[in-house]
């Protein structure tokens, strides 16, 4: 099935890209590769906007008709940030905190689809240090338990 025929709000995995090498390289720089999961946000007869991680990209039918996709298997496992192991990458899925605490965590850069890396865990497990958005952030274990993440494969790093 081609991406042009995809349904809105359904995740799809890219199976193949039938474009010249230069165009494929450009799409790769945007993060569109074979195996990448994308979701159609909106579409018209000749164009569409797709969501890739946290980016929205618009394409016309000349590109959309050359990308083959299949429906993605949505078996994404979310875990608390506190359960991540040192050296693992993850993407923020959600923050399960109330008002001021949630706002403070978001102000520190922990927003949906943000990529992070667990750098260190103190000897007794509290606090933890993560890298995100080009800086290091130290969180209490109780705060990290409120943040759900999806482990990222090594290819995404």
C-alpha positions in Angstrom: 0.0 0.0 0.0 1.3 3.5 -0.8 1.4 6.3 1.8 -0.9 8.4 -0.4 -3.7 5.8 0.4 -3.0 5.7 4.1 -5.8 6.5 6.6 -5.5 9.4 9.0 -4.4 8.6 12.6 -3.3 5.1 11.9 0.4 4.3 12.4 2.3 2.9 9.4 5.7 1.4 9.0 7.7 2.3 5.9 8.4 -0.8 3.9 10.2 0.7 0.8 11.0 4.0 -0.8 11.0 4.0 -4.7 12.7 7.3 -5.3 16.1 8.4 -6.8 19.1 8.0 -4.4 19.4 11.8 -3.9 15.7 12.0 -2.9 16.1 9.0 -0.5 19.1 10.7 1.1 17.1 13.9 1.6 14.2 11.9 3.2 16.7 10.1 5.3 18.0 13.4 6.7 14.4 14.2 7.6 14.2 10.8 9.5 12.2 8.9 6.9 13.8 5.5 6.3 12.6 2.0 5.8 11.3 0.7 9.1 10.3 4.2 10.4 6.9 4.5 11.9 4.8 7.5 10.6 1.2 8.6 11.1 -0.9 10.6 8.7 -2.2 13.7 10.4 -4.3 15.1 7.6 -4.6 14.7 3.9 -6.2 16.1 0.8 -6.5 14.5 -2.7 -3.0 15.5 -3.7 -1.0 16.1 -0.5 -0.7 15.0 3.1 0.9 15.9 6.4 2.6 13.1 8.3 3.8 12.9 11.9 7.3 11.5 12.4 8.1 11.3 16.1 7.4 14.9 17.0 7.8 16.5 13.6 5.1 17.3 11.1 6.1 17.0 7.4 4.1 17.9 4.3 4.4 16.0 1.1 2.7 16.0 -2.3 1.5 13.0 -4.2 4.8 12.7 -6.2 6.5 11.6 -2.9 3.6 9.9 -1.2 2.9 7.6 -4.1 6.6 6.4 -4.0 6.6 5.3 -0.4 5.2 1.8 0.4 3.9 1.3 3.9 2.2 -1.4 6.0 0.1 -0.9 9.2 2.4 -0.7 12.2 2.0 -3.3 15.0 1.3 -1.1 18.0 2.8 -3.1 20.8 4.9 -0.3 22.2 5.8 -1.0 25.8 6.0 2.0 28.1 7.9 1.9 31.4 8.6 4.4 34.1 11.8 6.4 33.6 13.1 5.1 36.9 13.1 1.5 35.4 15.4 2.5 32.5 18.9 1.0 32.6 22.1 3.1 32.4 23.2 3.6 28.8 19.7 3.2 27.3 17.9 5.7 25.1 14.2 6.4 25.4 11.4 8.8 24.3 9.1 10.5 26.7 5.6 9.1 26.3 3.7 10.8 29.1 4.0 12.5 32.5 1.6 11.2 35.2 1.9 14.0 37.7 -0.5 16.7 38.8 -0.5 20.4 38.1 2.7 22.1 39.5 4.8 18.9 39.4 3.9 18.1 35.8 4.4 21.8 34.7 7.9 21.8 36.4 8.9 18.5 34.7 7.7 19.9 31.4 9.6 23.2 32.0 12.8 21.2 32.5 12.3 19.8 29.0 10.5 16.5 29.6 7.8 16.8 27.0 6.3 14.1 24.7 8.5 12.5 22.1 11.7 14.1 23.6 14.6 11.7 23.3 16.7 11.1 26.4 19.6 9.1 27.6 20.1 7.6 31.1 23.7 8.6 32.0 24.0 7.7 35.7 22.2 6.3 38.7 23.5 7.0 42.2 24.7 4.0 44.2 21.5 3.8 46.2 19.3 4.4 43.1 18.4 8.0 43.9 18.9 10.4 42.1 19.3 9.6 38.4 21.0 11.7 35.7 19.7 11.9 32.2 20.8 13.8 29.0 18.2 15.5 26.9 18.0 18.5 24.6 21.8 19.0 24.9 22.0 19.2 28.7 22.1 17.0 31.8 19.2 16.8 34.2 19.2 15.2 37.6 15.9 13.9 38.9 14.7 12.2 42.1 13.6 8.6 41.7 10.1 9.7 42.8 10.0 12.2 40.0 11.3 9.7 37.4 8.6 7.2 38.4 6.0 9.7 37.1 7.5 9.9 33.6 6.6 7.0 31.3 9.0 6.3 28.4 9.4 4.1 25.4 12.7 2.4 25.0 14.5 3.5 21.8 16.3 0.9 19.7 20.1 1.5 19.1 19.3 2.4 15.5 17.4 5.5 16.7 20.4 6.8 18.7 
